[in-house]
Amino acid sequence: MKNTRTMKRHKASGPSRIIASLREAVDWAEGKDVPVRVTTVNVPSIDVRAMRKRLGLSQAAFAAKFGFQPATLRNWEQGRTRPDGPARVLLTVIARHPEAVEDALRKAS
């Protein structure tokens, strides 16, 4: 009977996988043809005034409760500026689950 050795494939170690991933990300950012998965999340626009009124809050109360500057809230509501991506994400969560945001902020302070 022959002694056969089976060769096991070893997974790359954590640090070497991270380095390989970073190289792949740099190649992708430079426009090179790299097989990567890109996930795009569509964050909806939010009617801040309608949401605030639905929650029954004044501008000052809404701003204080959720950590926005009152002037920023006024600018959004009056159409002078629009919420950026992270603010739209937070506003979307507030619109759907205000109690979750309140709870998270309460526990963080």
Secondary structure, 3 states (H helix, E strand, C coil): CCCCCCCCCCCCCHHHHHHHHHHHHHHHHCCCCCCCCCCCCCCCCCCHHHHHHHCCCCHHHHHHHHCCCHHHHHHHHCCCCCCCHHHHHHHHHHHHCHHHHHHHHHHHC
